[in-house]
């Protein structure tokens, strides 16, 4: 059984909002929404992959604090969770901690993720407004220990490329185990992605760009890091960027293959 720890992919929707007067605004609803439901169900189809999901607020409070606990999983997936969620702990904001004589020091969970990969784990980062560097730079993944392990280097500022007209995707390596056997000729338009720079040692499996007039950016890139493997998918597995991607017939096969490769279950062909 391949065990996956999925960080992110869920949130809450408020509304409707009623304005009874300039001084009376009321929210009449709150709904939890798991945008990653289709992604997770696709991975678990067949029974060889088991996913544990932690929405961002659970990552903040409950993401593993020890390397040994991380190693109970084979692959970590990070989607739409800013780096600060991993850096911060509830203890930092507890009033009793402010007055206690005890020194407050807790593990750098981004460094633990890097060590997890270095010692044989798999790591996937998916794009989005809070991934890579993200919208207005709020992802703040540039310069982190996690970036050190990934196949790309993030920009220092807002790295979104919005493509409501549909981005152009080109596959570069259809023989890689992540890509094999999938109908890439029918790949749908992506509505946006995060721009990053591939490392020299990375293997870029697919590229993306907003038009033929500009250079290509990495869309799917993989890398061996220590004894582990990492991968980035620079767009989203969920809406809005991935709304067409989710309907693509190859969606589930692609993600199962990627997950199993990250878990070390398929050999990487030589270049």
KAZI-V585353 format. One record per pair of residues at least 24 apart in sequence whose ideal C-beta (glycine too) atoms are under 7 Angstrom apart, sorted by the first residue. I is the first residue (numbers start at 1). J is the second residue. Records with the same first field share a line. If there is no record, write none. Layout:
# KAZI-V585353
I = J, J
This chain:
# KAZI-V585353
1 = 48, 50
2 = 48, 49, 74, 75, 259, 260, 263, 265
3 = 50, 72, 73, 74
4 = 43, 49, 50, 51, 52, 73, 74, 75, 77, 259
5 = 52, 73, 76
6 = 36, 40, 51, 52, 53, 77
7 = 54, 59, 63, 76, 77, 78, 81
8 = 55, 56, 78, 79, 80, 81
9 = 34, 35, 36, 39, 53, 79, 80, 238
10 = 34, 35, 36, 55
35 = 238, 239
36 = 79, 237, 238
38 = 246
39 = 237, 238, 255
42 = 251, 252, 255, 256
43 = 255, 256, 259
45 = 252
49 = 256, 259
56 = 81, 85
59 = 85, 86
60 = 85, 88, 90
61 = 90
63 = 109
65 = 106, 107, 109
67 = 112, 115, 116
70 = 112, 116
71 = 116
74 = 121, 122, 263
75 = 121, 122, 124, 259, 262, 263
76 = 113, 116, 121, 123
77 = 124, 126
78 = 125
79 = 126, 128, 131, 237
80 = 128, 129, 130, 131
81 = 130
82 = 130, 134, 138, 139, 140
83 = 110, 139, 140, 141, 144
84 = 140
86 = 110
110 = 144, 145, 146
111 = 145
113 = 146
114 = 145, 146, 148, 149
117 = 149, 225, 226, 228, 230
118 = 225, 226, 227, 228
119 = 226, 227, 228
120 = 227, 228
121 = 228
122 = 228, 229, 262, 263, 264
123 = 149, 230
124 = 231, 258, 262
125 = 150, 232
126 = 233, 236, 237
127 = 193, 194, 233, 234, 235, 236
128 = 236, 241
129 = 160
131 = 194
132 = 159, 194, 196
133 = 157, 158, 159
135 = 160
149 = 225, 230
150 = 223, 230, 232
151 = 198, 199, 202, 221, 222, 223, 230, 232
152 = 196, 197, 198, 199, 202, 218, 221, 232
153 = 196, 197, 199
154 = 196
155 = 195, 196
159 = 194, 195, 196
160 = 192, 194
161 = 192, 193, 195, 210
162 = 192
163 = 190, 191, 192, 210
164 = 191
166 = 190
167 = 193, 208, 209, 210
168 = 208, 209, 211, 212
169 = 206, 208, 219
170 = 206, 207, 216
171 = 205, 206
172 = 204, 205, 206, 207
173 = 203, 205
175 = 269
176 = 205, 269
177 = 257, 261, 266
178 = 205, 222, 257, 258, 261
179 = 205
182 = 250, 253, 254
183 = 249, 250
187 = 248
188 = 244, 245, 247, 248
189 = 244
190 = 235, 241, 242, 245
191 = 240, 241, 243
192 = 235, 241
193 = 219, 234, 235, 241
194 = 234
196 = 234
199 = 223
208 = 234
229 = 261, 262, 264
231 = 258, 262
